[in-house]
Amino acid sequence: MRASLLQIAVNEGESVESRRRRVSSLVREQAGADLVVLPELWTTGAFAYEDFGGEAEPLQGPTYEAMAKAASDAGVWLHAGSIPERDPDGTLYNTSLVFTPSGDLAAAYRKIHRFGFDKGEAVLMGAGREPVTVRLPQTTAGLATCYDLRFPELFRALVDAGAEMLVIPAGWPERRRAHWTLLARARAVENQAFVLACGTAGTHAGVPQAGHSIVVDPWGEVLAEAGAGEEVLTVDLDPAKVAATRQQFPALKDRVLGLAPPPAPRPS
């Protein structure tokens, strides 16, 4: 399985529409890949809080249309990163979109854990409620977004739902890049799953981005890592490695907390 992570540079001076066209072209260039992944909020920048409202789209808005067409033209599964979605009731969400090679919507995930504490995304956007997985031809992917990476219970829920690959678009800041790498490897090791974590380059509203998109295998080994600038990171994965790892070192079978207790023995 060939995956390409598109580490998009988001800088001031490029309009959303111009970036949308540019990213569509980059997706089309990935024909031959099985899965293409974009970063979080690449249309606006994850820290461009003042732009969220003005650039928010309905689910099937211009970014949806452009990415569906690009996925179909390239013949790839496309995790189109996330967009600022405006629900019909007016609520904003940080919503990820996954398209089939025919350009149909396979899944949408509203980010559950919103970053910012008492400002930014945390107060501007609503929270998603449900973990989401999507069945790809060779594996099942669990969806998460950026700040979600710090909450291991979400990833346990995704694994319980069948995930063997964890796909995480992000707009992660440079000042916490060490956490990005550490947490991506931790989520891979503890869940014995591939992690595909796609970040952004450039600067969002004055916040330098970490870049360094990373692909980690179920043993926690880094298979590929990008640099700081805009880059396409392509790696070949063997989906069978997940089952092999879980069989060779069956730690997930020893879970106790978070699981339903076993039934009490019946009296003889």
C-alpha positions, 0 to 999 in steps of 0.5 A: 500500500503506497501512502503520500502525505502532502505537507502543505505550506500555509502562508499569508499572501496566498488566498484560500482559493489559490491554495485550493487550486494548488493543492488540487493539482498536488493531489492529482500528481499522486496518481499511483498512490493508494492513499493521499493525506492532507493536513488540518485546516490547510485552507485557512491555517490552524491558528488563523482563528479570525478567519474561521468564521469568514472561510467556513463552508458547508460540508459540501462546499467548495473544498469538498467539491475540489477535493472530490474531483481531485480524488477522482482524477487521480484515482486515489483514496484521499483524506482531504485534511480538515476544513472549518465546516459550518453546520446548518444550525450555524455551529462551526466544526473542524471537520475531516473529509475522506473520499473514495477514488471515485470522488464519493464521500467515504467518511467525515469526522468532526474533531473531538478535542478542540485546542486552545483551552479558553480561546481559539478553536476551543471556543469558536468551534463545536466538538465532535462526539463520535470516533470514526473509522473508514474501511480502505481496500487493504486496512481500516483507518481510524480518524483523528485530528491534531490535538486529539493525538494527546488523548490515548482513549480516543485511539483505543476506541478506534482500535476497538472499532477495528482500526489498524491505521491511524490517520492524523492531519495536524497544524502542529506548532514548531515550539512543540515539535518534540511532542509531535514525534513522541506522541505519534510513536507512542500511539503506534506502539500502544495500539500496534497500528500504523500512524500517518501523521500529516502536518503543515509547513509555513506560518499560521497567523504568526505561529511557525509550523512544525512540519515533520510529517511522520509515518510510524509502523506498529513497532514504533519504527519511523518509516519516513519523516519530512523536513520543515518545508512543503514536501510530499512524503511517500512510503510503501506500507505492508498492512499485514504487519499489523496482524503480525505484530499483534500476534507476535506481541499480543499486548492488546489482549491483556487490556483490563481497564476500559473494557467491560468486566467479564461475567461473574462465574455461575454457581455450580 
